[in-house]
Amino acid sequence: MKKIYTLVLSLLVVGTSLAQKSPDEFLGYKAGERFTPHHRVVDYFEHLASTLPNVELVYYGESVEHRPLFVAIVSSPENMQNLEQIRTDNLKRTGLLEGSPSTKVAINWMQYNVHGNEAVATEAAMMTFWEVANPNNSESKSWLQNQVLIIDPCANPDGKDRYTVWYNQKGNKILQPDPQSTEHSEPWPGGRPNHYLMDLNRDWAWQTQAETEQRIKLYHEWMPHLFVDYHEQGINDPFYFAPAAKPIHEQVSPFQHEFQDIYGKNTAAKFDANNWQYFTKERFDLLYPSYGDTYPMYNGAIGMTIEKGGSGRAGLGMLNALGDTVTLEERIIHQHTAGISAVEVTSKNAARLTEEFAKYFKDNSTNPKAKYKSFVIKGDGNHDRLKALLTLLDKNKITYGFAGNRSGLRGLDYNTGKSTSFSTTEEDIIVNAYQVKSVLTQVLFEPEAILEDSITYDITSWALPFAYGLQAYALETKLDAAKAYQKPVFEKNVVNGAPLAYIAPWNATVHAKFLAALLQEGIRARVTEFAFEINGESYPAGTLLLMRNGNQYVHDYDKKVVDLANKFEITLATSNSSYVDKGKDFGSSDVKVVKAPKVAVVSGAGTSSLNFGEIWYFFEQELNYPISILEADMLGRFDLNKYDVLILPSGNYLNGGSFTKVMDWVKAGGKAIAIEGSVGMFADKEGFSLSRFDTEEEKKAQQKTDTEFQKSARIEPYQDRERMGISTTAAGAIFEVKMDQTHPLSFGVGKNYYTLKNNGRRYAYLTNGVNAGIIPSLENYRFGFIGNKLKPQMNQSMVYGMENQGRGQIVYMVDNPMFRSFWESGKLIMANAIFFVGQ
């Protein structure tokens, strides 16, 4: 466990001016009068920690913008003295530590403000923590006898302060609830995401963001029994609390179901007593594994989402559709009440919470519930991709081992979606569900979640073998590892003479990081456009060559190359000749010099902030490569000739002069990369080969189908219209994409790539371009929900393509290859587009 920081003031004397204060007393204003900046929130909790002996703070990290991340812990004085025993006893219940627990204290963790502009949450956190910690509150003293309360008052301080600073600048002195007033129109990108504009509430399992990774480390040190995540929803919705809506994942236990209902009834009674409106069992389901309610659920806790109507748009107060003013004060009180209800029911059910928690881990680790009990990941030929996957498993405390040489096995082949026979080697990995993290293992590896209802809040498929581009099998039986996993020792490259060429692989994201680092050092790299053989070894197209010729003026060239390769743990081969046994010699014109591109990305109004954030994060935190950020509404003023590559995030923002300017730049030799929605800005326009349909006949046939569907929808029962509407949508459907391995966009990806389709966009094969990735048949569908009206349209459609425009190129990415930064296999396609296409 991280060190617990307890602040002690030398002048501390209870009962003096330094005695503990309520939030109102400490901050100098009543709750609901304004939004509190994060640094003042920190001040308040430090004040409580310094004045109350049973309050401690744990600083578990910092945000990207260097704001502190912390939790506040409170319990009875006796429990606080025994806190470490309570914590380790709980880990013994899970099996993460050996031994038998001797205490039965429930652990209740409540998280606030993971979405920055849902800023009522932090205000409520201060109020709730104070009421529970207040030494004069006899009721809370009884609640703390058998529970430890952990509160994270602000999980996303960068987003919260982005919102708070903006609102405090724009808000009127006199409350103005008019929805048209400026304080109710938050500008792009809003305060919801973190610094990199990523949604932290969808990052739990993937842990791509610094805030999430640091928080999950602390989470694993406690493994709470209850986890409550506080949010806001649209202003016209009243209040939501558990029980959750369907679909609820089959792995959710009967007790987890039951406790949600226990909490719901307890909270409903409090709301009913105040005549407050609410709803339950609607909208917010329990399926996608990376939420603040589902991830705890799949880790044995009771995970719950709380949603109060208001959100960033509401500010200090705004009129809803009924003409009522929804105030910040009201929102705080409602969330506070829901929080107190959680503390209360935890205390009432503390013994059972601890007992059921232990039972959850015992039952699932000895008798896993889901269909597939074991998973085999092939390790041959994809060591770096496999290493990336194992790193994720380590973050989630999922254990695995080496498979050993075995034959006669049978399981579901993820690549084909069919059961088949296979064998394993010493390099393969086995992950079975007979372990502490049994449920999470099965959920993350399941090819497809079983849907009891197709109306879902998020994606329906996320299987890790697809996300990491690895061949894998799912078995319905237990398959133990042949031996414990031992991380292979990387044998460092050494400078040995002065080879004519270093040869480096290209089939994983880490190789793109290596290339980016080389270019940053001014080292000239080359990419082979054809496979070749040399010195008895075979190398595919896309292999990197670092030739002495062209790098002779780089100081310490060999040392820099070798040091960087060792940093990224990449094994280099060498050659003292440019003459190859098969393929193109190193001096061929088909061995292209990789120029260090100057890259810009469009941002601002009209662009998807989430997709922009994924791109920004990829460059800064993964490639560590510079990128310029250009505001969409100012493109007409910029000199695009300063850039080689312009990335166009999903959205619709090029029009008139800006569209013409971008196309003039492309035709003069620039490269534009269009992603998801921005692809449509080039579709069905004169001079472009991108079209939704191959022929007018196809277009008319689809229009006829659409018209018939619309007519049918008119007479559908009103309450069935939402269900009918999803027939034209995709919610994380996985398709096998056939890649043209001869094109640079496909280098290192492999013959087949698995795309995660989250939109209903469909484009025909390019007539005057390269169809680098296509869905040739509906047989390429694998898993995940896609509407029955949309699915047929995916037949013979283009997913990734390129067409020349003058001396430049446009790269089309119909599906987002870097979805939420966890779809690891797609990042290589993005790197190919940036560094290789058009060279």
C-alpha positions in Angstrom: 0.0 0.0 0.0 1.2 3.5 -0.8 2.3 5.7 2.1 -0.7 7.3 3.9 0.0 11.0 4.4 -1.5 12.4 7.6 -1.2 16.2 7.9 -0.3 17.3 11.4 -0.3 21.0 12.4 1.8 22.0 15.3 -0.8 24.4 16.5 -3.6 21.8 16.4 -5.9 22.2 19.4 -9.4 20.8 19.0 -11.9 23.6 19.9 -9.7 26.5 18.8 -9.9 28.4 15.5 -8.2 25.4 13.9 -11.1 23.0 14.8 -12.8 21.1 11.9 -15.2 23.1 9.8 -18.0 22.3 7.4 -17.5 23.0 3.7 -19.5 26.2 4.0 -17.5 27.4 7.0 -14.1 26.6 5.4 -14.8 27.8 1.9 -16.8 30.9 2.9 -19.9 30.3 0.9 -22.9 28.1 1.0 -23.0 24.9 -1.1 -24.5 25.7 -4.5 -23.5 29.3 -4.6 -20.5 28.6 -6.9 -18.3 25.8 -8.2 -15.2 25.2 -6.1 -11.8 25.1 -7.9 -9.9 21.9 -7.4 -7.1 23.4 -5.3 -9.7 24.6 -2.8 -11.2 21.1 -2.7 -7.7 19.8 -1.8 -7.4 22.5 0.9 -10.6 21.4 2.5 -9.8 17.7 2.7 -6.3 18.5 4.0 -8.1 20.7 6.6 -10.2 17.7 7.7 -7.2 15.4 7.7 -5.3 17.8 9.9 -8.1 18.3 12.4 -9.8 14.9 12.7 -7.8 12.0 14.0 -9.9 9.5 12.1 -9.4 11.1 8.7 -6.5 10.3 6.4 -5.6 11.2 2.9 -3.9 9.0 0.4 -2.3 10.8 -2.6 -2.2 8.2 -5.3 -0.8 10.3 -8.2 -1.3 13.3 -10.2 -3.2 14.3 -13.4 -1.6 15.1 -16.7 -1.7 18.8 -15.7 -0.1 18.0 -12.4 -3.1 18.3 -10.1 -3.0 15.9 -7.2 -5.1 12.8 -7.2 -6.2 11.6 -3.8 -8.7 9.8 -1.7 -10.0 10.6 1.8 -10.5 7.8 4.2 -12.7 7.9 7.3 -13.8 5.3 9.8 -14.2 4.8 13.5 -11.0 5.6 15.6 -10.7 1.9 16.4 -10.9 0.9 12.7 -8.4 3.6 11.7 -5.9 2.3 14.2 -6.4 -1.1 12.6 -6.7 0.1 9.0 -3.8 -1.9 7.5 -5.2 -5.1 9.0 -8.7 -4.3 7.6 -7.1 -3.7 4.2 -5.0 -6.8 4.1 -7.8 -9.0 5.5 -9.9 -7.9 2.6 -7.3 -8.9 0.1 -7.2 -12.3 1.8 -10.9 -12.7 1.0 -10.1 -12.3 -2.6 -7.1 -14.6 -2.7 -4.8 -11.8 -3.7 -3.1 -12.4 -0.4 -2.8 -15.7 1.4 -4.4 -16.3 4.8 -7.7 -16.0 6.6 -9.2 -12.6 7.5 -9.9 -11.8 11.2 -12.0 -8.6 10.7 -15.3 -8.0 9.0 -15.3 -4.4 8.1 -17.0 -3.4 4.8 -15.1 -1.1 2.4 -17.2 1.5 0.7 -15.5 3.6 -2.1 -17.4 6.5 -3.6 -16.0 8.3 -6.7 -17.0 11.8 -7.9 -16.4 13.9 -10.9 -14.9 11.4 -13.3 -16.6 13.6 -15.9 -15.2 17.1 -15.3 -18.3 19.1 -16.2 -20.6 17.0 -14.1 -19.2 19.2 -11.4 -22.0 18.9 -8.8 -20.3 15.7 -7.8 -17.3 17.2 -6.1 -19.5 19.7 -4.2 -21.6 16.8 -3.0 -18.5 14.8 -2.1 -17.4 17.5 0.3 -20.8 17.7 1.9 -21.1 13.9 2.2 -17.7 13.3 3.6 -18.2 16.1 6.2 -21.5 14.7 7.4 -19.9 11.2 7.8 -16.7 12.5 9.4 -18.4 15.1 11.6 -17.6 14.1 15.2 -20.8 15.6 16.4 -22.9 13.3 14.2 -23.9 10.4 16.4 -25.6 8.6 13.5 -22.5 8.6 11.3 -20.4 7.4 14.2 -22.5 4.2 14.3 -22.2 3.8 10.5 -18.4 3.9 10.8 -18.2 1.2 13.4 -18.3 -1.5 10.7 -17.2 0.2 7.5 -14.3 2.2 6.0 -15.5 5.0 3.7 -13.1 6.0 0.9 -14.1 9.0 -1.1 -12.3 10.2 -4.3 -13.7 13.7 -4.5 -12.5 14.4 -8.0 -11.2 11.7 -10.3 -10.8 14.1 -13.2 -9.4 17.4 -11.8 -8.2 18.7 -15.2 -11.6 18.4 -16.7 -13.3 19.7 -13.6 -11.1 22.9 -13.5 -11.5 23.4 -17.3 -15.2 23.6 -16.6 -15.0 25.5 -13.3 -12.7 28.2 -14.7 -14.9 28.7 -17.8 -18.1 28.8 -15.8 -16.8 31.2 -13.2 -15.8 33.5 -16.1 -19.2 33.3 -17.9 -21.7 33.0 -15.1 -24.0 35.9 -14.3 -23.9 37.6 -11.0 -27.7 37.3 -10.8 -28.8 33.7 -11.5 -29.8 33.5 -15.1 -31.6 30.2 -15.8 -32.3 31.1 -19.5 -31.0 28.1 -21.5 -29.9 30.5 -24.2 -27.7 32.5 -21.9 -23.9 32.0 -22.6 -23.2 30.2 -19.3 -25.4 27.3 -20.5 -23.4 26.8 -23.8 -20.1 25.2 -22.9 -17.6 25.6 -25.7 -15.6 22.8 -27.4 -14.3 20.5 -26.1 -16.2 20.9 -22.8 -15.0 19.8 -19.4 -16.2 16.2 -19.6 -12.9 14.5 -20.6 -9.4 14.7 -19.1 -6.4 16.6 -20.5 -6.2 14.4 -23.6 -9.9 14.7 -24.1 -10.4 11.0 -23.2 -13.4 9.7 -21.4 -12.0 8.4 -18.1 -15.3 6.6 -17.4 -14.7 4.2 -20.3 -11.0 3.6 -19.5 -11.2 1.4 -16.4 -10.1 -2.0 -17.9 -7.8 -0.5 -20.5 -6.0 1.9 -18.2 -4.6 4.0 -21.1 -4.8 7.2 -19.2 -2.5 8.3 -16.3 -5.4 9.0 -14.0 -6.9 5.6 -14.5 -3.7 3.6 -14.2 -2.8 5.3 -10.9 -6.3 4.9 -9.5 -6.5 1.2 -10.4 -3.3 0.5 -8.6 -4.9 1.9 -5.4 -8.1 0.1 -6.2 -6.3 -3.2 -6.1 -4.8 -2.3 -2.8 -8.3 -2.1 -1.3 -10.7 -4.1 -3.5 -13.9 -2.4 -2.1 -17.1 -4.2 -1.5 -19.2 -1.2 -2.7 -18.3 1.3 -5.4 -20.6 4.2 -6.2 -19.8 6.4 -9.2 -21.5 9.9 -9.2 -22.6 11.5 -12.5 -25.0 13.9 -14.1 -27.3 13.4 -17.0 -29.5 15.7 -19.2 -31.3 18.5 -17.4 -34.8 17.1 -18.3 -34.1 13.8 -16.5 -34.7 13.8 -12.7 -32.4 11.4 -10.9 -31.3 7.8 -11.6 -30.0 5.3 -9.1 -29.7 1.5 -9.1 -31.0 -1.1 -9.9 -29.4 -1.0 -13.3 -31.1 -1.5 -16.7 -30.8 -4.5 -18.9 -28.7 -5.8 -20.4 -27.0 -7.0 -17.3 -24.0 -9.2 -17.9 -24.5 -12.9 -17.1 -21.6 -12.7 -14.7 -23.3 -10.4 -12.3 -24.1 -12.5 -9.2 -27.5 -12.9 -7.5 -26.2 -11.0 -4.5 -24.9 -8.2 -6.7 -28.4 -8.0 -8.2 -30.0 -8.1 -4.7 -27.9 -5.4 -3.2 -28.6 -3.0 -6.0 -32.2 -3.5 -5.1 -31.6 -3.0 -1.4 -29.8 0.2 -2.2 -32.5 1.3 -4.6 -35.3 0.9 -2.1 -33.4 2.6 0.7 -32.7 5.6 -1.6 -36.2 5.6 -3.0 -37.6 6.0 0.5 -35.4 9.1 1.1 -36.4 10.6 -2.2 -40.1 9.8 -1.7 -40.0 11.5 1.7 -38.9 14.7 0.0 -41.2 14.3 -3.1 -38.2 14.1 -5.4 -38.6 12.4 -8.8 -36.3 9.6 -9.8 -36.2 6.5 -12.0 -34.4 3.1 -11.8 -33.9 0.1 -14.1 -33.6 2.2 -17.2 -30.9 3.4 -19.6 -27.8 2.6 -17.6 -26.9 -1.1 -18.1 -24.2 -3.3 -16.8 -22.3 -4.7 -19.8 -19.3 -2.9 -21.2 -16.4 -3.8 -18.8 -14.6 -0.5 -18.6 -17.2 1.7 -16.7 -17.0 2.8 -13.1 -19.8 0.5 -12.2 -19.1 -2.6 -14.3 -15.4 -2.9 -13.6 -16.0 -3.0 -9.8 -18.8 -5.5 -10.5 -16.5 -7.8 -12.4 -14.1 -7.4 -9.4 -16.6 -8.7 -6.9 -18.0 -5.3 -5.7 -21.5 -3.8 -5.9 -20.9 -1.3 -8.7 -23.5 1.5 -9.0 -23.9 4.6 -11.1 -25.7 7.7 -9.8 -27.0 10.2 -12.3 -28.6 13.6 -11.4 -30.3 15.7 -14.0 -28.3 18.9 -14.8 -24.8 18.3 -16.1 -22.4 21.1 -17.3 -25.1 22.9 -19.1 -27.2 23.5 -16.0 -24.5 25.6 -14.3 -25.8 27.3 -11.1 -29.3 27.0 -12.3 -31.2 26.5 -15.6 -34.8 26.0 -16.7 -35.8 22.5 -17.7 -38.5 21.6 -20.2 -41.2 22.0 -17.6 -40.1 25.5 -16.9 -38.6 24.6 -13.4 -35.2 25.9 -12.4 -32.9 23.1 -11.6 -30.3 24.6 -9.3 -26.8 23.6 -8.3 -28.0 23.5 -4.6 -30.7 21.1 -5.5 -28.4 18.8 -7.4 -25.9 18.8 -4.5 -28.5 17.9 -2.0 -29.9 15.1 -4.2 -26.4 13.5 -4.8 -25.6 14.0 -1.1 -28.7 12.1 -0.1 -27.8 9.3 -2.5 -24.4 9.2 -0.9 -25.7 9.0 2.6 -28.0 6.2 1.6 -24.9 4.2 0.3 -23.1 4.8 3.7 -26.2 3.7 5.6 -27.0 0.5 3.6 -23.3 -0.5 3.8 -23.4 -0.3 7.5 -26.6 -2.2 7.8 -25.3 -4.9 5.5 -21.6 -4.9 6.4 -21.3 -8.5 7.6 -23.1 -9.8 4.6 -21.1 -7.7 2.2 -17.9 -9.2 3.4 -19.3 -12.7 3.5 -20.7 -12.5 -0.1 -17.5 -10.8 -1.3 -15.4 -13.8 -0.1 -18.0 -16.2 -1.6 -17.8 -14.4 -4.9 -14.1 -15.1 -5.3 -14.2 -18.6 -3.9 -17.1 -19.7 -6.2 -15.8 -18.1 -9.4 -12.2 -19.2 -9.0 -13.2 -22.8 -8.4 -16.2 -23.0 -10.7 -16.2 -20.2 -13.4 -19.6 -19.4 -14.6 -19.2 -18.5 -18.3 -19.0 -20.8 -21.3 -15.3 -20.4 -21.9 -12.9 -21.5 -19.1 -9.5 -21.1 -20.7 -7.9 -19.0 -23.4 -4.8 -19.7 -25.4 -2.9 -16.9 -27.1 -0.4 -17.8 -29.7 3.0 -16.3 -29.1 4.9 -17.3 -32.2 5.8 -14.4 -34.5 4.1 -11.7 -32.5 6.2 -11.3 -29.4 5.8 -7.5 -29.1 2.0 -7.6 -29.6 1.9 -10.4 -27.0 4.0 -8.4 -24.6 1.6 -5.5 -24.9 -1.3 -7.7 -24.0 0.5 -9.3 -21.0 1.2 -5.8 -19.7 -2.5 -5.1 -19.7 -3.2 -8.4 -17.9 -0.6 -7.4 -15.3 -2.4 -4.1 -14.7 -5.6 -6.0 -14.1 -3.9 -8.6 -11.8 -4.9 -11.4 -14.3 -2.5 -14.3 -14.1 -1.3 -16.5 -16.9 1.4 -19.1 -17.8 3.2 -20.8 -20.6 1.2 -23.4 -22.5 4.0 -25.9 -23.4 3.9 -28.3 -26.3 0.4 -29.8 -26.6 -1.7 -31.3 -29.4 -5.2 -32.5 -29.9 -6.8 -29.4 -28.3 -10.1 -27.9 -29.5 -11.5 -24.5 -29.1 -13.1 -21.5 -30.7 -10.8 -19.9 -33.2 -11.3 -16.1 -32.8 -10.1 -15.6 -36.3 -12.7 -17.7 -37.9 -15.4 -17.7 -35.2 -15.6 -21.5 -35.5 -14.5 -24.4 -33.4 -11.3 -26.1 -34.6 -8.4 -28.3 -33.5 -5.1 -26.7 -32.6 -1.9 -27.3 -30.8 0.3 -25.2 -28.6 4.0 -24.4 -28.3 6.4 -23.3 -25.6 5.9 -19.7 -26.6 2.1 -19.7 -26.3 0.2 -18.3 -23.3 -2.6 -19.9 -21.3 -5.0 -17.7 -19.3 -7.6 -19.7 -17.5 -10.6 -18.6 -15.4 -9.6 -20.6 -12.4 -8.0 -17.7 -10.6 -8.7 -14.7 -8.4 -9.7 -12.5 -11.3 -11.9 -15.2 -12.8 -14.8 -13.1 -13.8 -12.8 -10.2 -15.3 -10.7 -12.7 -17.3 -13.8 -14.3 -18.8 -15.4 -10.9 -19.6 -12.3 -9.4 -21.2 -11.7 -12.5 -23.3 -15.2 -13.5 -24.2 -15.7 -13.4 -28.0 -19.1 -11.8 -27.5 -21.3 -10.8 -24.5 -24.6 -12.6 -24.3 -27.3 -9.9 -24.7 -30.6 -10.2 -22.9 -31.5 -6.9 -24.5 -30.0 -5.4 -27.7 -30.6 -1.8 -26.6 -27.2 -1.1 -24.9 -25.5 2.0 -23.6 -22.1 1.1 -25.1 -20.2 -1.4 -27.3 -21.0 -5.1 -27.1 -17.7 -6.7 -28.1 -14.2 -5.9 -27.0 -12.4 -9.3 -27.0 -8.7 -8.8 -26.3 -7.3 -11.1 -29.0 -9.0 -8.9 -31.6 -7.9 -5.7 -29.9 -4.3 -6.8 -29.9 -4.3 -8.6 -33.3 -3.3 -12.0 -31.8 -4.3 -15.5 -32.8 -6.2 -17.1 -30.0 -8.5 -19.8 -29.0 -11.3 -20.1 -26.3 -11.8 -23.4 -24.7 -14.8 -24.7 -22.8 -12.7 -26.8 -20.5 -10.0 -26.0 -17.9 -6.5 -26.0 -19.4 -3.7 -25.4 -16.9 -0.4 -23.8 -17.8 2.5 -26.2 -18.3 4.7 -23.9 -16.3 4.7 -20.6 -14.6 5.3 -17.5 -16.7 8.7 -16.1 -16.6 9.3 -12.9 -18.5 11.8 -13.6 -21.3 15.1 -11.8 -20.7 15.7 -9.3 -23.4 19.2 -9.9 -24.9 20.5 -6.4 -25.5 21.8 -5.4 -28.8 25.5 -4.4 -28.8 27.5 -2.3 -31.1 29.6 -4.8 -33.0 31.6 -3.1 -35.7 30.0 -0.9 -38.3 27.4 -2.9 -40.2 26.1 -1.6 -43.5 22.5 -1.9 -42.3 20.5 -2.6 -39.2 17.3 -4.5 -39.9 14.3 -3.9 -37.6 10.8 -5.5 -37.4 7.5 -3.7 -38.1 4.4 -5.5 -36.7 3.6 -3.8 -33.4 3.0 -0.4 -32.0 6.3 -0.4 -30.2 8.0 -0.5 -33.6 6.3 2.7 -34.5 7.6 4.2 -31.3 11.1 3.1 -32.3 10.8 4.7 -35.7 9.5 7.9 -34.2 12.4 8.1 -31.9 14.9 7.4 -34.7 13.4 10.3 -36.8 13.6 12.6 -33.8 17.3 11.8 -33.5 17.7 12.7 -37.2 18.4 9.2 -38.2 17.4 8.3 -41.7 15.2 5.2 -41.9 14.0 3.2 -44.9 11.1 0.9 -45.4 11.1 -2.1 -47.7 8.0 -2.3 -49.9 8.7 -5.9 -50.8 9.5 -9.0 -48.8 13.1 -10.2 -49.0 15.5 -12.8 -47.8 19.1 -12.2 -46.6 21.5 -14.2 -44.6 19.1 -17.1 -44.5 16.3 -15.0 -42.8 13.0 -13.9 -44.3 11.6 -10.4 -43.8 8.1 -9.1 -44.8 7.3 -5.9 -46.5 7.4 -3.0 -44.1 10.7 -4.1 -42.5 12.8 -1.1 -41.4 16.3 -0.6 -42.7 18.8 1.7 -41.1 21.6 2.2 -43.6 25.0 3.6 -42.9 24.8 5.4 -46.2 22.7 8.5 -45.5 23.5 8.4 -41.8 27.3 9.0 -42.0 27.0 12.5 -40.5 24.9 11.4 -37.5 27.1 11.7 -34.4 27.4 8.3 -32.5 25.1 6.8 -35.1 25.6 3.1 -34.1 25.3 3.9 -30.4 22.1 5.8 -30.9 20.5 3.1 -33.0 21.4 0.4 -30.6 20.5 2.4 -27.5 17.1 3.1 -28.9 16.5 -0.5 -29.9 17.4 -1.6 -26.4 15.2 1.0 -24.8 12.2 -0.4 -26.7 13.5 -4.0 -26.4 13.7 -4.5 -30.2 16.1 -7.1 -31.5 18.1 -5.9 -34.5 19.6 -7.9 -37.3 22.5 -6.6 -39.3 23.9 -7.0 -42.8 27.2 -6.0 -44.4 25.7 -6.2 -47.9 22.9 -4.6 -49.7 22.6 -7.7 -51.9 19.6 -9.8 -51.0 19.0 -13.5 -51.8 15.4 -12.9 -52.7 13.5 -9.7 -53.2 14.7 -6.1 -53.8 18.2 -5.1 -53.0 18.6 -2.4 -50.4 19.5 0.2 -53.1 16.3 -0.4 -55.0 13.9 2.4 -55.6 11.3 0.2 -53.9 13.2 0.6 -50.6 11.8 4.0 -49.6 13.4 6.7 -47.4 11.0 7.5 -44.6 11.0 11.3 -44.3 10.3 12.7 -40.9 6.9 14.2 -41.5 5.6 17.4 -40.1 2.2 16.6 -38.8 -0.8 18.7 -38.0 -4.3 17.7 -36.7 -7.5 19.7 -36.9 -9.3 20.4 -33.7 -12.1 22.6 -32.4 -15.8 23.1 -33.2 -17.1 20.5 -35.7 -14.5 17.8 -34.8 -15.1 14.9 -32.4 -13.3 15.9 -29.3 -12.9 12.2 -28.4 -11.3 11.2 -31.7 -9.1 14.3 -31.6 -8.0 13.3 -28.1 -7.1 9.8 -29.3 -4.9 11.2 -32.0 -3.3 13.8 -29.6 -2.6 11.1 -27.0 -1.2 8.8 -29.6 1.4 11.3 -30.7 2.3 12.8 -27.3 2.2 9.8 -25.0 2.8 6.8 -27.3 4.8 8.0 -30.3 6.4 10.9 -28.5 6.4 12.7 -31.8 5.5 16.4 -32.3 2.2 17.4 -33.7 0.7 20.9 -34.5 -2.9 21.5 -33.5 -4.9 23.6 -35.9 -8.4 25.1 -35.1 -10.9 24.1 -37.7 -12.5 27.6 -38.0 -9.0 29.1 -38.6 -7.8 26.8 -41.4 -8.3 29.5 -43.9 -5.6 31.6 -42.2 -2.9 29.0 -41.9 0.0 28.1 -44.2 -0.6 24.4 -44.7 2.6 24.2 -46.7 4.4 23.9 -43.3 3.0 20.4 -42.9 3.4 17.1 -44.7 0.5 15.3 -43.1 -2.9 16.7 -42.0 -5.1 14.5 -39.8 -8.8 15.1 -40.0 -10.6 13.7 -36.9 -14.2 12.5 -37.2 -16.6 15.3 -37.8 -17.9 17.7 -40.5 -16.0 20.9 -40.6 -14.4 21.4 -44.0 -16.6 23.5 -46.3 -16.2 26.2 -48.9 -12.9 27.9 -48.6 -11.4 25.6 -46.0 -12.2 22.5 -48.2 -10.7 24.1 -51.2 -7.6 25.1 -49.3 -7.0 21.6 -48.0 -7.5 20.1 -51.4 -5.1 22.6 -53.1 -2.6 21.6 -50.4 -3.2 17.9 -51.0 -2.8 18.2 -54.8 0.5 20.1 -54.3 1.8 17.0 -52.4 0.2 16.9 -49.0 -1.3 13.9 -47.3 -4.7 14.1 -45.6 -5.9 11.3 -43.3 -9.7 11.3 -42.8 -11.2 9.3 -39.9 -14.8 8.1 -39.5 -17.2 11.0 -39.9 -14.7 13.2 -41.7 -14.5 10.6 -44.5 -17.9 11.7 -45.5 -16.6 15.2 -46.4 -15.1 13.7 -49.6 -17.8 11.3 -50.5 -20.0 11.5 -53.6 -18.2 14.6 -54.9 -17.0 15.3 -58.3 -13.3 14.5 -58.7 -13.3 11.9 -55.9 -13.7 8.1 -56.3 -15.3 7.7 -52.8 -18.9 6.9 -53.0 -21.5 5.0 -50.9 -22.5 3.0 -53.9 -20.9 1.5 -57.0 -23.8 2.3 -59.3 -26.9 4.3 -59.5 -28.9 1.1 -59.4 -27.4 0.2 -56.0 -28.1 3.7 -54.8 -31.7 3.5 -55.9 -32.1 0.0 -54.4 -30.9 1.2 -51.0 -33.0 4.3 -51.1 -36.0 2.1 -51.8 -35.1 -0.1 -48.8 -34.7 3.0 -46.6 -38.1 4.4 -47.7 -39.8 1.1 -47.0 -38.2 1.1 -43.6 -39.3 4.6 -42.8 -42.9 3.7 -43.9 -42.8 0.7 -41.7 -41.5 2.8 -38.7 -44.5 5.1 -39.0 -46.9 2.4 -38.0 -44.8 0.7 -35.4 -46.1 1.0 -31.8 -44.6 4.2 -30.3 -42.8 2.3 -27.5 -41.1 0.0 -30.0 -39.5 2.8 -32.1 -36.3 2.9 -30.1 -35.9 -0.8 -30.7 -36.6 -0.5 -34.3 -34.1 2.4 -34.6 -31.2 0.3 -33.5 -31.7 -1.9 -36.5 -29.7 0.7 -38.5 -26.8 1.0 -35.9 -23.7 -0.8 -34.9 -22.5 -1.1 -31.3 -19.0 -2.5 -31.5 -19.5 -5.2 -34.1 -16.3 -7.0 -35.1 -15.6 -7.7 -38.8 -12.6 -9.4 -40.4 -11.0 -6.9 -42.8 -9.0 -8.3 -45.7 -5.9 -6.2 -46.0 -3.9 -5.7 -49.2 -0.5 -6.6 -47.8 1.3 -5.1 -50.8 0.1 -1.6 -49.9 2.0 0.5 -47.2 -1.2 1.1 -45.3 -1.2 -2.6 -44.5 2.5 -3.1 -43.6 3.0 -5.3 -40.5 -0.8 -5.6 -39.9 -1.1 -9.1 -41.4 -3.4 -10.6 -44.0 -6.4 -10.1 -41.9 -7.3 -7.3 -39.4 -10.3 -7.1 -37.1 -12.1 -3.8 -37.0 -14.5 -2.6 -34.3 -17.4 -1.0 -36.2 -19.2 1.7 -34.2 -20.9 3.5 -36.9 -23.3 2.8 -39.8 -21.2 4.4 -42.5 -20.7 2.3 -45.6 -18.6 3.1 -48.7 -18.2 1.1 -51.9 -14.8 0.0 -53.2 -12.8 2.9 -54.5 -12.9 3.0 -58.3 -9.8 5.1 -58.8 -7.7 4.3 -55.7 -6.4 1.5 -53.5 -8.8 -0.5 -51.4 -6.3 -1.4 -48.7 -8.8 -2.9 -46.3 -12.2 -4.3 -47.3 -15.1 -6.4 -46.1 -15.6 -8.7 -49.1 -18.5 -10.6 -47.7 -20.9 -10.8 -44.8 -19.1 -14.0 -43.8 -16.5 -11.6 -42.5 -18.8 -10.7 -39.6 -17.5 -12.2 -36.3 -19.2 -10.8 -33.1 -21.0 -7.9 -31.6 -24.2 -6.2 -32.2 -25.1 -4.7 -35.6 -28.6 -3.9 -36.7 -30.3 -6.3 -39.1 -31.0 -3.4 -41.5 -27.4 -2.2 -41.4 -25.5 -5.5 -41.6 -26.3 -6.3 -45.2 -24.8 -3.0 -46.3 -21.4 -4.0 -45.0 -21.1 -6.5 -47.9 -18.3 -5.5 -50.3 -17.5 -2.3 -48.5 -14.3 -0.4 -48.1 -12.9 0.2 -44.6 -9.4 1.5 -45.3 -8.4 3.1 -48.6 -6.3 5.7 -50.4 -6.6 7.7 -53.5 -4.2 10.1 -55.2 -5.2 13.7 -55.7 -2.6 15.5 -57.8 0.8 14.9 -56.2 -0.8 14.1 -52.8 -3.0 11.5 -51.2 -6.1 11.2 -49.1 -6.3 8.2 -46.8 -9.8 7.1 -45.8 -10.4 5.3 -42.5 -14.1 4.5 -42.3 -13.6 2.9 -38.9 -11.6 4.4 -36.1 -8.4 2.3 -35.8 -7.5 3.7 -32.4 -10.9 3.5 -30.6 -10.5 4.7 -27.0 -6.7 4.0 -27.4 -7.3 0.4 -26.4 -7.7 -1.1 -29.9 -4.0 -1.7 -30.1 -3.8 -3.5 -33.4 -5.2 -0.5 -35.3 -2.5 1.8 -34.2 -0.1 0.3 -36.7 -2.5 1.2 -39.5 -2.4 4.8 -38.3 1.4 4.7 -38.1 1.6 3.3 -41.7 -0.6 6.2 -42.9 1.6 8.8 -41.1 5.0 7.5 -42.0 4.8 5.3 -45.1 1.9 6.1 -47.4 3.0 8.4 -50.2 6.7 8.1 -49.6 
